[in-house]
């Protein structure tokens, strides 16, 4: 196959059947201009846009423009050069041409995802770390992109279980069972967001902090952090990164030193954790610069399209969120320094709620890749219900596209409305036991009042019908036997209380 460099605004390419074209892009990665868009003209003369690809080289200077050194036309790059697609869809689009074309193109362009040995040689080069891997972590290259480059699926299902840590020695086990999470690509409603909901002091936030350590800390202690059980660990590790999000003034997420991280770990919030204690709150200017850096990375590659889709989801009618988007055209042609100043100014002119949601979604678009675990603690703290619902939907779309998963601890039934009941865990505390249950009703799109009653109206007392059900559970009845005992005449709330008490009893707890 013949490859040719061309500029944007090219003439009709349909006569050039069976050829490929590299459209030059002027995006500057800190002195490196390496981006192209790959077009292939099929046998019928139809043009196919495969997406963005960056080129690097051995022994290139710190300021380098790839189009000047790459041949204007070639059939096979020589050993001085190599390339890397900037998105999973690049490799998926290429796979659509069949195995022969896929292998021919990846071999001709000396693709790093396809050639493991070449990646090992090139991954530490300055041009690679600064430009080619700027928006694509090497772990994603080694796993997802390599899988697709070799003919595998873009997204795959995965599942895991989490056993939270026990309570103090004098109390014994706090949690009565493992928590189960399954991600199935392509189903509706999506299963990429899982919600843990319950009353204050039920242990939700502590559970999230323990979960983050269990996944991301190489020195994790099951007694302190609990334990992850990966159902597909035989083939590959379930998680390839963790992003912890919290905007609470009492944020207690802590950092994990890089050398101690089992997988990359990122924190998004009003604090920058340091060591075992949270650091001082970040200033508005620090948050603005954080936003600026992530936005620049997003818009440098295919993530820009995901960012735009997420922002459009947040711009529902009446939201007032980024109503004027004229700045984006100027941003695309500005220098790196100008882009940073424009982003900081944009961020600092937003309301606090809009600033927080924009920072969060931008950093998530920047950081979330395949099998990234996103942990969010009470996202409703700074967002009114319509914006909260829009944020959850934008997050769901992002995770669906990236094949990541989020676990959200919340008090808000608005969050429940956005996920199916199979992805909801109701947390209830009874004395020294915490019980995790699935809702009895379907939560996706359910009425907020109904959801509020389902979640918060099941506190067990020692009077009325509660006592009657408790006595039946003490007699050793199973849930099915108990339903028969009451001739099927139990209301929804009574059924929920029965399930809670049976779970406590079966774990050895006191009724």
Secondary structure, DSSP 4 states (H G I P E B T S, - for coil): --EEEE-SS----TTSTT-EEEEE----BTTEE-EEEEEEE-TTS-EEEEEEEEEEETT--SSEEHHHHS-SEESS--TTEEEEESSHHHHHHHHTT-HHHHHHHHHHTTBTTT-HHHHHHHTTSHHIIIIITSSS-HHHIIIIIHHHHTT--S---EEEEEEPPP--TTT--SBSS-EEEEE-TT-SS--SEEEEEE-TTSSHHHHHHHHHHHHHBTT--HHHH-EEEETTTTTS-S-SEEEEEE--TT-------GGGBSSEEEEEESB--BTTB--SBPPHHHHHHHHHHHHHHHHTSTHHHHHHHHHHHH--TT--TT---THHHHHHHS-HHHHHHHHHHHHHTS-HHHHHHHHHHHHHHHH--TTEEEEEE-GGGS--HHHHHHHHHHHHHHHHHHT-EEEEEES-HHHHTTS-GGGEEEEEEETTEEEEE--SS--TT--HHHHHHHHHS----SSHHHHHHHHHHHTT--HHHHHHHTTT---HHHHHHHHHHHHHHHTT---
